[in-house]
């Protein structure tokens, strides 16, 4: 029961965060991940994120802003 309550609180906290417009050079993280990468390119609703060793093409909705360049 406690896990459900924590999950609901986490979802509410996520919904209350202000949406930041992501741009090239911003440091971001996937919402469910721990690795931080830099946005190299944005096309339509997808971003190419450089994690150093590899790059990944990810939807902008699943990225959270960490810091500007």
PDB file of N, CA, C and O in Angstrom, chain B, residues numbered from 101:
ATOM      1  N   UNK B 101       0.817  -1.196   0.000  1.00  0.00           N
ATOM      2  CA  UNK B 101       0.000   0.000   0.000  1.00  0.00           C
ATOM      3  C   UNK B 101       0.866   1.266   0.000  1.00  0.00           C
ATOM      4  O   UNK B 101       0.534   2.242  -0.673  1.00  0.00           O
ATOM      5  N   UNK B 102       1.949   1.254   0.736  1.00  0.00           N
ATOM      6  CA  UNK B 102       2.823   2.425   0.815  1.00  0.00           C
ATOM      7  C   UNK B 102       3.492   2.713  -0.525  1.00  0.00           C
ATOM      8  O   UNK B 102       3.715   3.873  -0.873  1.00  0.00           O
ATOM      9  N   UNK B 103       3.812   1.666  -1.274  1.00  0.00           N
ATOM     10  CA  UNK B 103       4.444   1.867  -2.583  1.00  0.00           C
ATOM     11  C   UNK B 103       3.508   2.598  -3.526  1.00  0.00           C
ATOM     12  O   UNK B 103       3.935   3.480  -4.271  1.00  0.00           O
ATOM     13  N   UNK B 104       2.221   2.232  -3.495  1.00  0.00           N
ATOM     14  CA  UNK B 104       1.248   2.908  -4.365  1.00  0.00           C
ATOM     15  C   UNK B 104       1.155   4.388  -4.018  1.00  0.00           C
ATOM     16  O   UNK B 104       1.108   5.235  -4.909  1.00  0.00           O
ATOM     17  N   UNK B 105       1.130   4.698  -2.733  1.00  0.00           N
ATOM     18  CA  UNK B 105       1.024   6.094  -2.295  1.00  0.00           C
ATOM     19  C   UNK B 105       2.253   6.888  -2.730  1.00  0.00           C
ATOM     20  O   UNK B 105       2.128   8.031  -3.171  1.00  0.00           O
ATOM     21  N   UNK B 106       3.445   6.289  -2.607  1.00  0.00           N
ATOM     22  CA  UNK B 106       4.668   6.968  -3.040  1.00  0.00           C
ATOM     23  C   UNK B 106       4.646   7.224  -4.533  1.00  0.00           C
ATOM     24  O   UNK B 106       5.049   8.292  -4.994  1.00  0.00           O
ATOM     25  N   UNK B 107       4.171   6.234  -5.295  1.00  0.00           N
ATOM     26  CA  UNK B 107       4.119   6.375  -6.747  1.00  0.00           C
ATOM     27  C   UNK B 107       3.163   7.505  -7.141  1.00  0.00           C
ATOM     28  O   UNK B 107       3.468   8.302  -8.029  1.00  0.00           O
ATOM     29  N   UNK B 108       2.019   7.567  -6.482  1.00  0.00           N
ATOM     30  CA  UNK B 108       1.038   8.622  -6.777  1.00  0.00           C
ATOM     31  C   UNK B 108       1.618   9.990  -6.436  1.00  0.00           C
ATOM     32  O   UNK B 108       1.454  10.939  -7.203  1.00  0.00           O
ATOM     33  N   UNK B 109       2.298  10.102  -5.291  1.00  0.00           N
ATOM     34  CA  UNK B 109       2.916  11.380  -4.911  1.00  0.00           C
ATOM     35  C   UNK B 109       4.001  11.784  -5.908  1.00  0.00           C
ATOM     36  O   UNK B 109       4.126  12.962  -6.245  1.00  0.00           O
ATOM     37  N   UNK B 110       4.784  10.813  -6.380  1.00  0.00           N
ATOM     38  CA  UNK B 110       5.838  11.105  -7.354  1.00  0.00           C
ATOM     39  C   UNK B 110       5.235  11.599  -8.666  1.00  0.00           C
ATOM     40  O   UNK B 110       5.771  12.517  -9.288  1.00  0.00           O
ATOM     41  N   UNK B 111       4.126  11.000  -9.087  1.00  0.00           N
ATOM     42  CA  UNK B 111       3.474  11.434 -10.322  1.00  0.00           C
ATOM     43  C   UNK B 111       2.925  12.844 -10.177  1.00  0.00           C
ATOM     44  O   UNK B 111       3.016  13.641 -11.111  1.00  0.00           O
ATOM     45  N   UNK B 112       2.354  13.164  -9.013  1.00  0.00           N
ATOM     46  CA  UNK B 112       1.834  14.519  -8.785  1.00  0.00           C
ATOM     47  C   UNK B 112       2.966  15.536  -8.783  1.00  0.00           C
ATOM     48  O   UNK B 112       2.831  16.617  -9.356  1.00  0.00           O
ATOM     49  N   UNK B 113       4.080  15.197  -8.142  1.00  0.00           N
ATOM     50  CA  UNK B 113       5.237  16.103  -8.102  1.00  0.00           C
ATOM     51  C   UNK B 113       5.781  16.333  -9.506  1.00  0.00           C
ATOM     52  O   UNK B 113       6.172  17.451  -9.841  1.00  0.00           O
ATOM     53  N   UNK B 114       5.811  15.288 -10.333  1.00  0.00           N
ATOM     54  CA  UNK B 114       6.281  15.407 -11.711  1.00  0.00           C
ATOM     55  C   UNK B 114       5.368  16.315 -12.513  1.00  0.00           C
ATOM     56  O   UNK B 114       5.840  17.110 -13.326  1.00  0.00           O
ATOM     57  N   UNK B 115       4.061  16.203 -12.292  1.00  0.00           N
ATOM     58  CA  UNK B 115       3.097  17.017 -13.029  1.00  0.00           C
ATOM     59  C   UNK B 115       3.196  18.486 -12.629  1.00  0.00           C
ATOM     60  O   UNK B 115       2.889  19.367 -13.432  1.00  0.00           O
ATOM     61  N   UNK B 116       3.620  18.759 -11.397  1.00  0.00           N
ATOM     62  CA  UNK B 116       3.702  20.134 -10.918  1.00  0.00           C
ATOM     63  C   UNK B 116       4.967  20.844 -11.377  1.00  0.00           C
ATOM     64  O   UNK B 116       5.030  22.072 -11.323  1.00  0.00           O
ATOM     65  N   UNK B 117       5.983  20.099 -11.831  1.00  0.00           N
ATOM     66  CA  UNK B 117       7.221  20.719 -12.301  1.00  0.00           C
ATOM     67  C   UNK B 117       6.934  21.568 -13.532  1.00  0.00           C
ATOM     68  O   UNK B 117       6.206  21.135 -14.425  1.00  0.00           O
ATOM     69  N   UNK B 118       7.498  22.773 -13.590  1.00  0.00           N
ATOM     70  CA  UNK B 118       7.289  23.588 -14.792  1.00  0.00           C
ATOM     71  C   UNK B 118       8.008  22.970 -15.983  1.00  0.00           C
ATOM     72  O   UNK B 118       9.133  22.488 -15.853  1.00  0.00           O
ATOM     73  N   UNK B 119       7.361  22.984 -17.141  1.00  0.00           N
ATOM     74  CA  UNK B 119       7.970  22.442 -18.355  1.00  0.00           C
ATOM     75  C   UNK B 119       8.985  23.441 -18.880  1.00  0.00           C
ATOM     76  O   UNK B 119       8.683  24.622 -19.050  1.00  0.00           O
ATOM     77  N   UNK B 120      10.186  22.956 -19.133  1.00  0.00           N
ATOM     78  CA  UNK B 120      11.269  23.777 -19.657  1.00  0.00           C
ATOM     79  C   UNK B 120      11.403  23.472 -21.140  1.00  0.00           C
ATOM     80  O   UNK B 120      11.354  22.312 -21.546  1.00  0.00           O
ATOM     81  N   UNK B 121      11.572  24.513 -21.948  1.00  0.00           N
ATOM     82  CA  UNK B 121      11.805  24.302 -23.369  1.00  0.00           C
ATOM     83  C   UNK B 121      13.250  23.869 -23.546  1.00  0.00           C
ATOM     84  O   UNK B 121      14.180  24.618 -23.248  1.00  0.00           O
ATOM     85  N   UNK B 122      13.422  22.654 -24.034  1.00  0.00           N
ATOM     86  CA  UNK B 122      14.768  22.104 -24.203  1.00  0.00           C
ATOM     87  C   UNK B 122      15.379  22.619 -25.495  1.00  0.00           C
ATOM     88  O   UNK B 122      14.685  22.783 -26.499  1.00  0.00           O
ATOM     89  N   UNK B 123      16.695  22.877 -25.466  1.00  0.00           N
ATOM     90  CA  UNK B 123      17.394  23.346 -26.657  1.00  0.00           C
ATOM     91  C   UNK B 123      18.756  22.670 -26.757  1.00  0.00           C
ATOM     92  O   UNK B 123      19.213  22.032 -25.808  1.00  0.00           O
ATOM     93  N   UNK B 124      19.391  22.813 -27.901  1.00  0.00           N
ATOM     94  CA  UNK B 124      20.685  22.176 -28.155  1.00  0.00           C
ATOM     95  C   UNK B 124      21.706  22.664 -27.123  1.00  0.00           C
ATOM     96  O   UNK B 124      21.811  23.859 -26.850  1.00  0.00           O
ATOM     97  N   UNK B 125      22.454  21.715 -26.559  1.00  0.00           N
ATOM     98  CA  UNK B 125      23.470  22.044 -25.564  1.00  0.00           C
ATOM     99  C   UNK B 125      23.006  21.848 -24.132  1.00  0.00           C
ATOM    100  O   UNK B 125      23.835  21.816 -23.223  1.00  0.00           O
ATOM    101  N   UNK B 126      21.699  21.715 -23.903  1.00  0.00           N
ATOM    102  CA  UNK B 126      21.201  21.492 -22.544  1.00  0.00           C
ATOM    103  C   UNK B 126      21.576  20.106 -22.057  1.00  0.00           C
ATOM    104  O   UNK B 126      21.621  19.155 -22.838  1.00  0.00           O
ATOM    105  N   UNK B 127      21.842  19.994 -20.772  1.00  0.00           N
ATOM    106  CA  UNK B 127      22.112  18.691 -20.161  1.00  0.00           C
ATOM    107  C   UNK B 127      20.777  18.134 -19.672  1.00  0.00           C
ATOM    108  O   UNK B 127      20.030  18.802 -18.957  1.00  0.00           O
ATOM    109  N   UNK B 128      20.498  16.910 -20.070  1.00  0.00           N
ATOM    110  CA  UNK B 128      19.202  16.301 -19.773  1.00  0.00           C
ATOM    111  C   UNK B 128      19.397  14.866 -19.280  1.00  0.00           C
ATOM    112  O   UNK B 128      20.479  14.287 -19.379  1.00  0.00           O
ATOM    113  N   UNK B 129      18.305  14.321 -18.748  1.00  0.00           N
ATOM    114  CA  UNK B 129      18.285  12.939 -18.286  1.00  0.00           C
ATOM    115  C   UNK B 129      16.918  12.376 -18.635  1.00  0.00           C
ATOM    116  O   UNK B 129      15.913  13.085 -18.579  1.00  0.00           O
ATOM    117  N   UNK B 130      16.884  11.092 -18.996  1.00  0.00           N
ATOM    118  CA  UNK B 130      15.595  10.452 -19.208  1.00  0.00           C
ATOM    119  C   UNK B 130      14.908  10.347 -17.855  1.00  0.00           C
ATOM    120  O   UNK B 130      15.565  10.072 -16.851  1.00  0.00           O
ATOM    121  N   UNK B 131      13.597  10.561 -17.811  1.00  0.00           N
ATOM    122  CA  UNK B 131      12.857  10.600 -16.551  1.00  0.00           C
ATOM    123  C   UNK B 131      13.094   9.353 -15.711  1.00  0.00           C
ATOM    124  O   UNK B 131      13.225   9.451 -14.491  1.00  0.00           O
ATOM    125  N   UNK B 132      13.151   8.185 -16.339  1.00  0.00           N
ATOM    126  CA  UNK B 132      13.321   6.945 -15.584  1.00  0.00           C
ATOM    127  C   UNK B 132      14.775   6.468 -15.531  1.00  0.00           C
ATOM    128  O   UNK B 132      15.031   5.330 -15.140  1.00  0.00           O
ATOM    129  N   UNK B 133      15.720   7.314 -15.916  1.00  0.00           N
ATOM    130  CA  UNK B 133      17.123   6.906 -15.949  1.00  0.00           C
ATOM    131  C   UNK B 133      17.997   7.741 -15.038  1.00  0.00           C
ATOM    132  O   UNK B 133      17.531   8.675 -14.386  1.00  0.00           O
ATOM    133  N   UNK B 134      19.284   7.386 -15.004  1.00  0.00           N
ATOM    134  CA  UNK B 134      20.231   8.103 -14.155  1.00  0.00           C
ATOM    135  C   UNK B 134      21.309   8.809 -14.961  1.00  0.00           C
ATOM    136  O   UNK B 134      21.929   9.749 -14.464  1.00  0.00           O
ATOM    137  N   UNK B 135      21.544   8.377 -16.193  1.00  0.00           N
ATOM    138  CA  UNK B 135      22.610   8.947 -17.017  1.00  0.00           C
ATOM    139  C   UNK B 135      22.231  10.331 -17.522  1.00  0.00           C
ATOM    140  O   UNK B 135      21.099  10.574 -17.939  1.00  0.00           O
ATOM    141  N   UNK B 136      23.201  11.227 -17.475  1.00  0.00           N
ATOM    142  CA  UNK B 136      22.997  12.599 -17.950  1.00  0.00           C
ATOM    143  C   UNK B 136      23.741  12.766 -19.262  1.00  0.00           C
ATOM    144  O   UNK B 136      24.906  12.388 -19.380  1.00  0.00           O
ATOM    145  N   UNK B 137      23.050  13.344 -20.262  1.00  0.00           N
ATOM    146  CA  UNK B 137      23.647  13.575 -21.560  1.00  0.00           C
ATOM    147  C   UNK B 137      23.388  14.994 -22.033  1.00  0.00           C
ATOM    148  O   UNK B 137      22.702  15.773 -21.372  1.00  0.00           O
ATOM    149  N   UNK B 138      23.948  15.314 -23.185  1.00  0.00           N
ATOM    150  CA  UNK B 138      23.806  16.639 -23.782  1.00  0.00           C
ATOM    151  C   UNK B 138      23.040  16.520 -25.089  1.00  0.00           C
ATOM    152  O   UNK B 138      23.287  15.608 -25.879  1.00  0.00           O
ATOM    153  N   UNK B 139      22.109  17.442 -25.319  1.00  0.00           N
ATOM    154  CA  UNK B 139      21.335  17.429 -26.560  1.00  0.00           C
ATOM    155  C   UNK B 139      22.223  17.917 -27.704  1.00  0.00           C
ATOM    156  O   UNK B 139      22.744  19.031 -27.663  1.00  0.00           O
ATOM    157  N   UNK B 140      22.392  17.066 -28.735  1.00  0.00           N
ATOM    158  CA  UNK B 140      23.177  17.427 -29.915  1.00  0.00           C
ATOM    159  C   UNK B 140      22.306  18.005 -31.014  1.00  0.00           C
ATOM    160  O   UNK B 140      22.721  18.922 -31.723  1.00  0.00           O
ATOM    161  N   UNK B 141      21.087  17.466 -31.161  1.00  0.00           N
ATOM    162  CA  UNK B 141      20.229  17.861 -32.270  1.00  0.00           C
ATOM    163  C   UNK B 141      18.779  17.644 -31.871  1.00  0.00           C
ATOM    164  O   UNK B 141      18.474  16.715 -31.124  1.00  0.00           O
ATOM    165  N   UNK B 142      17.882  18.493 -32.362  1.00  0.00           N
ATOM    166  CA  UNK B 142      16.450  18.324 -32.141  1.00  0.00           C
ATOM    167  C   UNK B 142      15.760  18.328 -33.495  1.00  0.00           C
ATOM    168  O   UNK B 142      15.913  19.270 -34.273  1.00  0.00           O
ATOM    169  N   UNK B 143      14.997  17.267 -33.779  1.00  0.00           N
ATOM    170  CA  UNK B 143      14.229  17.156 -35.015  1.00  0.00           C
ATOM    171  C   UNK B 143      12.800  16.787 -34.655  1.00  0.00           C
ATOM    172  O   UNK B 143      12.560  15.763 -34.016  1.00  0.00           O
ATOM    173  N   UNK B 144      11.854  17.620 -35.063  1.00  0.00           N
ATOM    174  CA  UNK B 144      10.433  17.415 -34.765  1.00  0.00           C
ATOM    175  C   UNK B 144      10.255  17.233 -33.266  1.00  0.00           C
ATOM    176  O   UNK B 144      10.481  18.180 -32.513  1.00  0.00           O
ATOM    177  N   UNK B 145       9.859  16.053 -32.804  1.00  0.00           N
ATOM    178  CA  UNK B 145       9.616  15.828 -31.386  1.00  0.00           C
ATOM    179  C   UNK B 145      10.640  14.871 -30.785  1.00  0.00           C
ATOM    180  O   UNK B 145      10.396  14.273 -29.736  1.00  0.00           O
ATOM    181  N   UNK B 146      11.800  14.723 -31.456  1.00  0.00           N
ATOM    182  CA  UNK B 146      12.850  13.809 -31.001  1.00  0.00           C
ATOM    183  C   UNK B 146      14.143  14.594 -30.802  1.00  0.00           C
ATOM    184  O   UNK B 146      14.413  15.571 -31.500  1.00  0.00           O
ATOM    185  N   UNK B 147      14.932  14.140 -29.834  1.00  0.00           N
ATOM    186  CA  UNK B 147      16.234  14.754 -29.586  1.00  0.00           C
ATOM    187  C   UNK B 147      17.315  13.691 -29.676  1.00  0.00           C
ATOM    188  O   UNK B 147      17.112  12.551 -29.257  1.00  0.00           O
ATOM    189  N   UNK B 148      18.469  14.069 -30.227  1.00  0.00           N
ATOM    190  CA  UNK B 148      19.631  13.186 -30.235  1.00  0.00           C
ATOM    191  C   UNK B 148      20.457  13.585 -29.016  1.00  0.00           C
ATOM    192  O   UNK B 148      20.987  14.694 -28.942  1.00  0.00           O
ATOM    193  N   UNK B 149      20.557  12.650 -28.055  1.00  0.00           N
ATOM    194  CA  UNK B 149      21.254  12.928 -26.801  1.00  0.00           C
ATOM    195  C   UNK B 149      22.595  12.194 -26.799  1.00  0.00           C
ATOM    196  O   UNK B 149      22.648  10.985 -27.026  1.00  0.00           O
ATOM    197  N   UNK B 150      23.664  12.924 -26.546  1.00  0.00           N
ATOM    198  CA  UNK B 150      25.020  12.376 -26.498  1.00  0.00           C
ATOM    199  C   UNK B 150      25.361  12.064 -25.041  1.00  0.00           C
ATOM    200  O   UNK B 150      25.436  12.963 -24.203  1.00  0.00           O
ATOM    201  N   UNK B 151      25.566  10.771 -24.752  1.00  0.00           N
ATOM    202  CA  UNK B 151      25.923  10.342 -23.399  1.00  0.00           C
ATOM    203  C   UNK B 151      27.422  10.122 -23.255  1.00  0.00           C
ATOM    204  O   UNK B 151      27.857   9.506 -22.282  1.00  0.00           O
ATOM    205  N   UNK B 152      28.213  10.602 -24.184  1.00  0.00           N
ATOM    206  CA  UNK B 152      29.662  10.431 -24.127  1.00  0.00           C
ATOM    207  C   UNK B 152      30.107   9.247 -24.962  1.00  0.00           C
ATOM    208  O   UNK B 152      30.748   9.428 -25.997  1.00  0.00           O
ATOM    209  N   UNK B 153      29.779   8.038 -24.530  1.00  0.00           N
ATOM    210  CA  UNK B 153      30.182   6.828 -25.235  1.00  0.00           C
ATOM    211  C   UNK B 153      29.214   6.517 -26.369  1.00  0.00           C
ATOM    212  O   UNK B 153      29.618   5.984 -27.403  1.00  0.00           O
ATOM    213  N   UNK B 154      27.958   6.843 -26.184  1.00  0.00           N
ATOM    214  CA  UNK B 154      26.949   6.544 -27.202  1.00  0.00           C
ATOM    215  C   UNK B 154      25.957   7.692 -27.321  1.00  0.00           C
ATOM    216  O   UNK B 154      25.871   8.547 -26.440  1.00  0.00           O
ATOM    217  N   UNK B 155      25.207   7.702 -28.425  1.00  0.00           N
ATOM    218  CA  UNK B 155      24.135   8.671 -28.607  1.00  0.00           C
ATOM    219  C   UNK B 155      22.819   7.918 -28.697  1.00  0.00           C
ATOM    220  O   UNK B 155      22.789   6.731 -29.022  1.00  0.00           O
ATOM    221  N   UNK B 156      21.735   8.618 -28.407  1.00  0.00           N
ATOM    222  CA  UNK B 156      20.423   8.001 -28.409  1.00  0.00           C
ATOM    223  C   UNK B 156      19.400   8.996 -28.937  1.00  0.00           C
ATOM    224  O   UNK B 156      19.462  10.184 -28.621  1.00  0.00           O
ATOM    225  N   UNK B 157      18.460   8.513 -29.740  1.00  0.00           N
ATOM    226  CA  UNK B 157      17.385   9.352 -30.254  1.00  0.00           C
ATOM    227  C   UNK B 157      16.168   9.116 -29.355  1.00  0.00           C
ATOM    228  O   UNK B 157      15.642   8.004 -29.293  1.00  0.00           O
ATOM    229  N   UNK B 158      15.728  10.159 -28.666  1.00  0.00           N
ATOM    230  CA  UNK B 158      14.721  10.031 -27.618  1.00  0.00           C
ATOM    231  C   UNK B 158      13.631  11.078 -27.819  1.00  0.00           C
ATOM    232  O   UNK B 158      13.898  12.184 -28.289  1.00  0.00           O
ATOM    233  N   UNK B 159      12.404  10.720 -27.460  1.00  0.00           N
ATOM    234  CA  UNK B 159      11.291  11.664 -27.503  1.00  0.00           C
ATOM    235  C   UNK B 159      11.512  12.759 -26.460  1.00  0.00           C
ATOM    236  O   UNK B 159      12.005  12.481 -25.366  1.00  0.00           O
ATOM    237  N   UNK B 160      11.152  13.994 -26.788  1.00  0.00           N
ATOM    238  CA  UNK B 160      11.334  15.111 -25.871  1.00  0.00           C
ATOM    239  C   UNK B 160      10.499  14.954 -24.596  1.00  0.00           C
ATOM    240  O   UNK B 160      10.865  15.496 -23.553  1.00  0.00           O
ATOM    241  N   UNK B 161       9.386  14.222 -24.666  1.00  0.00           N
ATOM    242  CA  UNK B 161       8.520  14.064 -23.490  1.00  0.00           C
ATOM    243  C   UNK B 161       9.176  13.263 -22.374  1.00  0.00           C
ATOM    244  O   UNK B 161       8.832  13.445 -21.206  1.00  0.00           O
ATOM    245  N   UNK B 162      10.120  12.373 -22.713  1.00  0.00           N
ATOM    246  CA  UNK B 162      10.727  11.522 -21.687  1.00  0.00           C
ATOM    247  C   UNK B 162      12.029  12.110 -21.143  1.00  0.00           C
ATOM    248  O   UNK B 162      12.733  11.444 -20.384  1.00  0.00           O
ATOM    249  N   UNK B 163      12.358  13.342 -21.517  1.00  0.00           N
ATOM    250  CA  UNK B 163      13.573  13.977 -21.042  1.00  0.00           C
ATOM    251  C   UNK B 163      13.232  14.998 -19.964  1.00  0.00           C
ATOM    252  O   UNK B 163      12.223  15.698 -20.042  1.00  0.00           O
ATOM    253  N   UNK B 164      14.104  15.064 -18.952  1.00  0.00           N
ATOM    254  CA  UNK B 164      13.964  16.122 -17.958  1.00  0.00           C
ATOM    255  C   UNK B 164      15.231  16.967 -17.953  1.00  0.00           C
ATOM    256  O   UNK B 164      16.340  16.450 -18.090  1.00  0.00           O
ATOM    257  N   UNK B 165      15.049  18.253 -17.794  1.00  0.00           N
ATOM    258  CA  UNK B 165      16.131  19.230 -17.824  1.00  0.00           C
ATOM    259  C   UNK B 165      17.000  19.091 -16.576  1.00  0.00           C
ATOM    260  O   UNK B 165      16.482  18.956 -15.468  1.00  0.00           O
ATOM    261  N   UNK B 166      18.325  19.123 -16.759  1.00  0.00           N
ATOM    262  CA  UNK B 166      19.244  19.081 -15.633  1.00  0.00           C
ATOM    263  C   UNK B 166      19.922  20.437 -15.474  1.00  0.00           C
ATOM    264  O   UNK B 166      19.870  21.030 -14.396  1.00  0.00           O
ATOM    265  N   UNK B 167      20.562  20.941 -16.544  1.00  0.00           N
ATOM    266  CA  UNK B 167      21.178  22.263 -16.498  1.00  0.00           C
ATOM    267  C   UNK B 167      21.519  22.734 -17.906  1.00  0.00           C
ATOM    268  O   UNK B 167      21.610  21.930 -18.834  1.00  0.00           O
ATOM    269  N   UNK B 168      21.707  24.050 -18.061  1.00  0.00           N
ATOM    270  CA  UNK B 168      22.099  24.620 -19.361  1.00  0.00           C
ATOM    271  C   UNK B 168      23.588  24.439 -19.550  1.00  0.00           C
ATOM    272  O   UNK B 168      24.300  24.101 -18.604  1.00  0.00           O
ATOM    273  N   UNK B 169      24.075  24.665 -20.784  1.00  0.00           N
ATOM    274  CA  UNK B 169      25.516  24.477 -21.047  1.00  0.00           C
ATOM    275  C   UNK B 169      26.372  25.525 -20.427  1.00  0.00           C
ATOM    276  O   UNK B 169      27.595  25.486 -20.569  1.00  0.00           O
TER     277      UNK B 169
END
